[in-house]
Amino acid sequence: MGRVSVLGASGVLDDVESLIAYFRDSDGDGIALDADEVCGMDHVLSALTHAERAFERRENVSSRLLMEVLLYASGERQLSLAIARMGVKAGKGRMVLLLEGSDPEAVLSRFGLTEDPSVIGADDESLVKDALERVAMVDILKR
């Protein structure tokens, strides 16, 4: 597993399918999360840590690390539910990008996005706590 970059981004993503195709056809991987569903950097990093651990233990559900991160971040066991809950929607202006083996500047430029760390912030500690509990629950749901 390669190094994963996490960055907040602003800009309108009109065509989510083109972003998916970009990662499918490139040497790297990436996902875009709806920033309104992300409860801070701790939420993202906890999901990443749990996903990496799942791969180390061979308990992963997905064949791709970043898809496993999506499952953990959403608190869902099924990918379709995770995408519906956390995946960025067309026309959204705030997103959190997770990139593995992809050049962040190239991705931002290709889709007309601007790096914006403020979109990852979390204002409500109780929401952060709930998000972290949701991440941890995925391990229980997998059993």
N, C-alpha and C positions, 0 to 999 in steps of 0.2 A: 504494500500500500504506500502510495506517495503522500507527499505533504499536501494538506488541504488548506486552502486560503479561504477566509471568511471575510466578506466585505459587504457593507451596506451600499445600496445604489438607488439613485433617483433618476427618473425619466420614464416616459411612457413606453411600455412594451406592447406594441399593437398585435404581434403575432407570436404567441407562446410556442406554437408548433415550429416556427423557424429557429427558435432557441434550442428546442429539443433536437431538431435535425442538425444544428451546428455541433452540438456535443456528440451526437451519434456518429457524425462524419469526421470528427477530429480525433487527434491522438489523446486528448484529455477527456475529462468528464466534468459535469457541473449540474447543479440544480439551482432553481430560483424559488425562494420561499416568500410568501406574502409577509411583508414586514409587520403588518398589523396583527399577525398571529404569532410573531416571535416575541418572547418576553425577555429580551436582553441577551447579551453575549454568553452569560452563564447557561442559559437555556440551550443555545446552539452547541456550546462546547461540551455540555453534559450529554447531549444526543450523540455528538461525534465520539466521545469517549466510550459510551455504551455500544455504539455500532462497531468501533474498532475491537472492543472486547468480545463482542459476538463473533466477529470473524476469527479472532485468535482462538476462541473456544469451539469454533465450527458450529455455532448455534445461530448463524445468520439465516434470515429468511430470503433476502435478496442476494443476487449474485454481484451486485455493485455496492461498494461502500456508501456512496452518497444516497442511494435509495434506502439503504438501511438507516442512515441518519434521518431521512425523511420519516420513516416509520417511528423512530424513537421521538423525534421532535413533535410529531403529531399525537403521540400516545395511542396510535392505532396499530393493529396487527395486519390489516389488509392494505395493500398499496393503493387501491382505488379510493379507499376512505381517507388515507393519508394525503393523497394528492388533492382530493376535494377540500380537505380541511386546511392544508398548509401551502399547497402549490400556488404560485403566483397566477393571477388571472389576467387575461388580455385587458389592456387599458390601465393597468395598475401603475402607479407612479413611484411606489416605494417597495423595495424588495431586498432580501438578503441573499447574496450569491455565495454558494459553496463551490469551490473549484478545486479539482484535483488534476494536476498536470496540464492545466490550461493557463495561459497568460492573462492575468486580470485586465491589463490595459487593452489587450486585443479584444476581449469579450465586451468591455465597456464601450470601446470605440465602435465595434461592429454593430451594436444594438442602440447606439446613441444614448448611452447611460453615463451618469456622472457618479463617481464615488462619493458616498454620503454616509459617514459613520453614524450620524445622528439617528438614522432609521432603525438601528439595532437597539437603541436605548429602551430601558424599562422604567416606568414611573411608579408602578404599584408593586410593592414587595409581596403582597399576598398573591398577586397574579404570577409573579416569578416563582414563588413557592409551589403554587398549583402546577405550573409548567414543569418544574423539576420532578414533582411527584408523578406527573403523567409520563415523563420519560422513564422513570424507574419502573412504573407499572408494566411497561412493554415486556420486560423480562418475565414477569409473572404470567402475562397473557400468552407468551410463547410456549409455556409448559403444557 
